[in-house]
């Protein structure tokens, strides 16, 4: 697909470096990066190379809304009706009647519900889809965008200067963006546990000797992390559908009791200290780790479910 004829569209984001160089979703409580993560988990590549959705955006699944691209200036390319439709994802406003966004997992919506900062509902992911048969939708393009800052009083229009197409090679072909961010601790923006405006820590799930294990990457500049994480813990779950209190029995650990780990390849991330917890839970497809800020919940991060092709570390 070519975007060369559209003068107001930004360069396509194709790498992690591109993602880190823009404003989208990087500061608490903005939710753009976790929206992109969730979408990556809900698109599959069929045998013909088409990106297919696991849901129906036209009926409002997960809070998708039809987007007519009528803002001025227009943030997206003009779309003839025969080329499909645009749908936006990300409006989690609790006052929005019958908002299907309530079906999104907690890790996507938690920053919204735990903050009253106006920035919490600015980010959007927009997809261009075409329908192929009954409830069969193919994604042709993915964009990220955002509303203007609330203090500019620009209403609900999108900011074309902060609208970018996202390459499928970033989101899907590299085992999806969530796996790239999970296995690249220095760039682990998606699973960041954000305090203030910087990602100071990130969470990683891995396997060792067949058992589920977790690592915490803590920035060296985050000197009071043990005080901040005094009541924080990491639990292992057999399924992403499990509720917070349904972690596997005895398969959890206080964050401050993780053991510091030293490895020669940590020289690639000199700004981080690395801590590890090795559980006795057998690793299997679907297992995930979650970071809880408080004794009784307050989820701040979760890893993608373990897949059989994921390598041990």
C-alpha positions as CSV (number, residue, x, y, z in Angstrom):
1,X,0.0,0.0,0.0
2,X,1.3,3.4,-0.9
3,X,1.0,6.6,1.1
4,X,3.2,8.7,-1.1
5,X,0.4,10.7,-2.6
6,X,-0.9,11.9,0.8
7,X,1.2,14.9,1.8
8,X,0.0,15.3,5.4
9,X,0.7,11.7,6.6
10,X,3.8,11.2,8.6
11,X,6.5,8.6,7.9
12,X,5.5,5.0,8.7
13,X,6.7,3.7,12.1
14,X,8.7,0.6,11.4
15,X,11.0,0.1,14.4
16,X,11.2,0.5,18.2
17,X,13.4,3.5,17.7
18,X,10.5,5.2,15.8
19,X,8.1,4.5,18.6
20,X,10.4,5.9,21.3
21,X,10.9,9.1,19.3
22,X,7.3,10.3,19.4
23,X,4.9,11.5,22.1
24,X,2.3,8.8,21.8
25,X,1.5,6.9,25.0
26,X,4.8,7.5,26.8
27,X,3.7,9.3,29.9
28,X,1.4,8.2,32.7
29,X,-1.6,7.9,32.6
30,X,-1.7,7.7,28.8
31,X,-2.7,4.3,27.4
32,X,-1.6,4.3,23.7
33,X,1.2,1.7,24.0
34,X,-1.0,-0.8,25.8
35,X,-3.8,-0.3,23.2
36,X,-1.3,-1.2,20.5
37,X,-0.2,-4.2,22.5
38,X,-3.7,-5.4,23.0
39,X,-4.5,-5.0,19.3
40,X,-1.4,-7.0,18.3
41,X,-2.8,-9.9,20.4
42,X,-6.1,-9.7,18.7
43,X,-5.0,-9.8,15.0
44,X,-3.9,-13.0,13.3
45,X,-2.2,-13.5,10.0
46,X,-4.1,-16.0,7.7
47,X,-2.5,-18.2,5.1
48,X,-2.9,-15.5,2.5
49,X,-1.0,-12.9,4.5
50,X,-4.1,-11.0,5.5
51,X,-4.4,-9.5,8.9
52,X,-7.7,-10.6,10.4
53,X,-9.5,-9.4,13.5
54,X,-10.8,-11.6,16.2
55,X,-13.8,-9.3,16.8
56,X,-16.3,-7.1,15.0
57,X,-15.4,-3.4,15.2
58,X,-18.6,-2.3,13.4
59,X,-20.8,-3.4,16.3
60,X,-18.6,-1.6,18.8
61,X,-16.6,-4.5,20.2
62,X,-14.0,-3.4,22.8
63,X,-15.1,0.2,22.3
64,X,-14.3,0.6,18.6
65,X,-16.2,3.4,17.0
66,X,-16.7,4.3,13.3
67,X,-14.4,7.2,12.4
68,X,-15.5,9.3,9.4
69,X,-12.2,11.1,9.0
70,X,-14.1,14.4,8.8
71,X,-11.8,16.4,11.0
72,X,-10.2,19.5,9.5
73,X,-7.4,19.2,8.7
74,X,-8.0,15.6,7.8
75,X,-5.6,13.4,9.7
76,X,-5.9,10.3,7.5
77,X,-6.0,9.6,3.8
78,X,-9.4,10.1,2.1
79,X,-11.1,6.7,1.9
80,X,-13.6,5.8,-0.8
81,X,-16.4,3.6,0.5
82,X,-15.3,0.6,-1.5
83,X,-11.9,0.7,0.2
84,X,-13.3,0.0,3.6
85,X,-13.9,2.0,6.8
86,X,-11.9,3.6,9.6
87,X,-12.6,2.5,13.2
88,X,-11.0,4.1,16.3
89,X,-10.0,2.4,19.6
90,X,-9.2,4.0,22.9
91,X,-12.1,6.0,24.3
92,X,-12.4,4.6,27.8
93,X,-14.6,7.4,29.1
94,X,-16.8,5.8,31.7
95,X,-19.6,8.3,30.9
96,X,-19.8,7.0,27.3
97,X,-23.1,5.0,27.2
98,X,-22.8,1.3,26.2
99,X,-19.0,1.7,25.8
100,X,-17.7,-1.7,24.8
101,X,-14.3,-0.6,26.1
102,X,-15.3,-2.1,29.5
103,X,-14.4,-5.5,27.8
104,X,-10.8,-4.4,27.5
105,X,-8.4,-6.1,30.0
106,X,-7.5,-4.3,33.2
107,X,-3.9,-3.6,32.1
108,X,-5.3,-1.4,29.3
109,X,-7.8,0.5,31.3
110,X,-6.2,0.7,34.8
111,X,-4.3,3.9,34.2
112,X,-7.5,5.6,33.1
113,X,-9.4,4.5,36.2
114,X,-6.6,5.3,38.6
115,X,-6.1,8.9,37.4
116,X,-8.1,12.1,36.9
117,X,-5.4,13.7,34.7
118,X,-7.0,14.9,31.4
119,X,-4.2,13.2,29.5
120,X,-5.6,9.8,30.4
121,X,-8.0,9.5,27.4
122,X,-6.1,11.2,24.6
123,X,-4.5,8.3,22.7
124,X,-6.2,6.4,19.9
125,X,-5.4,3.5,17.6
126,X,-7.2,3.7,14.2
127,X,-7.6,0.7,11.8
128,X,-8.7,0.7,8.2
129,X,-10.7,-2.5,7.7
130,X,-12.8,-4.1,5.0
131,X,-15.5,-6.7,5.6
132,X,-15.2,-10.1,3.9
133,X,-18.2,-12.2,4.5
134,X,-20.3,-12.3,7.7
135,X,-18.3,-10.8,10.6
136,X,-15.0,-11.3,8.8
137,X,-12.8,-8.2,8.9
138,X,-9.4,-7.7,7.3
139,X,-7.1,-4.9,8.5
140,X,-5.3,-3.0,5.7
141,X,-3.8,-0.2,7.8
142,X,-3.1,0.7,11.4
143,X,-2.6,4.3,12.6
144,X,-1.8,5.8,16.0
145,X,-3.0,9.3,16.8
146,X,-4.1,11.5,19.7
147,X,-6.4,14.4,20.6
148,X,-5.0,17.8,21.1
149,X,-3.9,18.7,24.7
150,X,-7.0,19.5,26.7
151,X,-5.8,23.1,27.5
152,X,-6.0,23.9,23.8
153,X,-9.8,23.6,23.7
154,X,-9.8,21.9,20.3
155,X,-12.6,19.4,21.1
156,X,-12.5,15.8,20.0
157,X,-10.6,16.2,16.7
158,X,-7.3,14.4,16.2
159,X,-4.0,16.0,15.8
160,X,-2.6,15.3,12.3
161,X,0.9,16.3,13.4
162,X,0.9,13.4,15.9
163,X,-0.8,10.8,13.6
164,X,1.4,8.0,12.2
165,X,0.9,4.9,10.2
166,X,2.3,1.8,11.9
167,X,4.0,-0.9,9.8
168,X,2.8,-4.5,10.1
169,X,6.5,-5.5,10.1
170,X,6.7,-3.8,13.6
171,X,3.4,-4.9,14.9
172,X,3.1,-8.4,13.5
173,X,6.0,-9.8,11.6
174,X,8.5,-9.4,14.4
175,X,6.3,-11.7,16.6
176,X,4.4,-8.5,17.4
177,X,5.3,-5.4,19.2
178,X,4.7,-6.8,22.7
179,X,7.3,-9.5,22.3
180,X,9.9,-6.9,21.0
181,X,9.3,-4.7,24.0
182,X,9.3,-7.6,26.5
183,X,12.6,-9.0,25.3
184,X,14.4,-5.6,25.0
185,X,14.5,-4.4,28.6
186,X,16.1,-1.0,27.7
187,X,13.1,-0.3,25.5
188,X,10.5,-2.0,27.6
189,X,8.0,0.8,27.3
190,X,4.9,-1.3,26.9
191,X,5.3,-3.1,30.2
192,X,6.7,-0.2,32.1
193,X,5.7,0.5,35.6
194,X,5.4,4.2,35.4
195,X,6.0,6.6,38.2
196,X,5.8,10.3,37.4
197,X,6.7,10.6,33.7
198,X,9.5,8.0,33.2
199,X,9.4,4.2,32.9
200,X,11.5,3.2,35.9
201,X,11.0,-0.5,35.8
202,X,9.8,-3.3,33.6
203,X,8.7,-6.9,33.9
204,X,9.8,-9.9,31.8
205,X,8.5,-13.5,31.8
206,X,11.0,-16.3,30.9
207,X,11.6,-20.0,31.5
208,X,14.5,-21.7,33.2
209,X,14.7,-25.5,33.6
210,X,11.1,-25.7,32.6
211,X,9.9,-23.4,35.3
212,X,8.2,-20.0,35.0
213,X,10.5,-17.1,36.1
214,X,10.3,-13.4,36.2
215,X,12.7,-10.5,35.9
216,X,12.4,-7.0,37.1
217,X,14.6,-4.4,35.3
218,X,15.0,-1.4,37.6
219,X,16.7,1.8,36.5
220,X,19.7,2.6,38.6
221,X,18.3,6.2,39.0
222,X,15.2,4.7,40.7
223,X,17.1,4.7,44.0
224,X,14.0,4.4,46.3
225,X,12.4,1.5,44.4
226,X,12.4,-0.8,47.4
227,X,10.4,1.9,49.3
228,X,8.0,2.4,46.4
229,X,7.6,-1.3,45.9
230,X,7.5,-2.3,49.5
231,X,4.0,-3.8,49.2
232,X,4.4,-4.8,45.5
233,X,4.5,-8.4,44.3
234,X,4.7,-10.5,41.1
235,X,2.3,-13.4,40.6
236,X,2.2,-16.2,38.0
237,X,-1.1,-17.0,36.3
238,X,-2.0,-20.0,34.2
239,X,-4.3,-17.9,31.9
240,X,-4.7,-14.2,31.0
241,X,-8.4,-14.7,31.9
242,X,-7.7,-15.3,35.6
243,X,-8.7,-12.6,38.0
244,X,-6.1,-10.9,40.2
245,X,-6.6,-13.3,43.2
246,X,-6.4,-16.4,41.0
247,X,-2.7,-16.6,40.8
248,X,-1.2,-20.1,41.1
249,X,-0.9,-21.2,44.8
250,X,2.4,-20.2,46.3
251,X,3.6,-18.9,42.9
252,X,4.3,-15.3,43.7
253,X,7.0,-13.2,45.4
254,X,7.4,-9.8,46.9
255,X,9.3,-7.5,44.5
256,X,11.8,-6.5,47.2
257,X,12.7,-10.2,47.7
258,X,13.7,-10.8,44.1
259,X,17.4,-11.8,43.9
260,X,19.8,-9.5,42.1
261,X,21.2,-11.1,38.9
262,X,24.5,-10.5,37.1
263,X,25.1,-11.6,33.6
264,X,27.8,-10.6,31.1
265,X,25.2,-9.5,28.5
266,X,23.7,-7.0,30.9
267,X,26.4,-4.6,29.8
268,X,24.0,-3.8,26.9
269,X,21.6,-2.2,29.5
270,X,24.0,-0.4,31.9
271,X,21.3,1.9,33.2
272,X,19.4,-1.0,34.8
273,X,19.8,-3.4,37.7
274,X,18.2,-6.8,37.1
275,X,16.4,-8.9,39.7
276,X,15.0,-12.4,39.3
277,X,12.5,-14.7,40.9
278,X,12.4,-18.4,39.9
279,X,9.2,-20.1,40.7
280,X,8.4,-23.9,40.9
281,X,5.5,-23.5,38.5
282,X,5.9,-25.5,35.3
283,X,5.9,-23.3,32.2
284,X,3.2,-23.9,29.7
285,X,1.3,-22.0,27.0
286,X,-0.8,-19.2,28.4
287,X,1.2,-18.6,31.5
288,X,1.8,-14.9,32.3
289,X,3.3,-12.8,35.1
290,X,1.7,-9.7,36.6
291,X,3.1,-6.9,38.7
292,X,0.8,-5.7,41.6
293,X,1.7,-2.4,43.3
294,X,-0.2,-3.2,46.5
295,X,-0.9,-6.2,48.7
296,X,-4.5,-6.6,47.4
297,X,-4.1,-5.7,43.8
298,X,-3.4,-2.5,41.8
299,X,-2.1,-4.2,38.7
300,X,0.6,-2.1,36.9
301,X,2.0,-4.5,34.3
302,X,1.5,-7.9,32.8
303,X,3.4,-9.9,30.3
304,X,2.0,-11.4,27.1
305,X,0.8,-15.0,27.6
306,X,3.7,-17.5,27.1
307,X,3.8,-19.1,23.7
308,X,5.4,-22.4,22.8
309,X,7.7,-20.8,20.3
310,X,9.1,-18.3,22.8
311,X,12.7,-19.0,23.6
312,X,14.2,-19.6,27.0
313,X,16.5,-16.9,28.4
